[in-house]
Amino acid sequence: MRRLFSLCLLMAALPLLMAFRLETAARDPESLLYDVRGAFVAAKSDIPPLLVAETDRLVNEAIISTVRQRVLPRTILTVRIHRLMKFPVILGRKREAAVSVKAVSVANGEVIAEGSFSVTVYSLNAGGIDLLLAERIAERVASEFQLSGERRSTLATALSSGR
């Protein structure tokens, strides 16, 4: 009986423990960063304009709220939403976007960094799925370039901050 209780307690505590994140302390936090001055989000005509506009707004908000402690190479980000896939689900909506990001040097116009990723979201609210997808794309861009801005909290930080 005691063993069963211990197992149940472990299973209940495991999701809470998985919510904690440890920061890396071994490297310089601004070693591979850029002074991002602006962003431009583009997409084909089959991508909803609301998704493009909201992604652009959120990425630029993160850029504006970022302050660097030292001089870094100045860049502009070009974010391109290549495709938007809609998946059939029984309840709600599920979407996936393929995104590429290029950091272009302000000094000479050369691409100095580039990458691509995909973002998947699921929502019961069909009307807000594009806004949620835009938020996730902007969060990923902000995370990769260490931009400031409002981040979604983990379960642990949400519980500790009283949200």
Buried (B, 14 or more C-beta within 10 A) or exposed (E): EEEEEEEEEEEEEEEEEEEEEEEEEEEEEEEEBBBBEBBBBEBEEEBBEEBBEBBBBBBBBBBEEBEEEEEEBBBBBBBBBBEBEEEEEEEEBBBBBBBEBBBBBBEEEEEEBEEEEEBEBBBEEEEEBBBBBBBBBBBBBBEBBBBBBEEEEBEBBEEEEEE
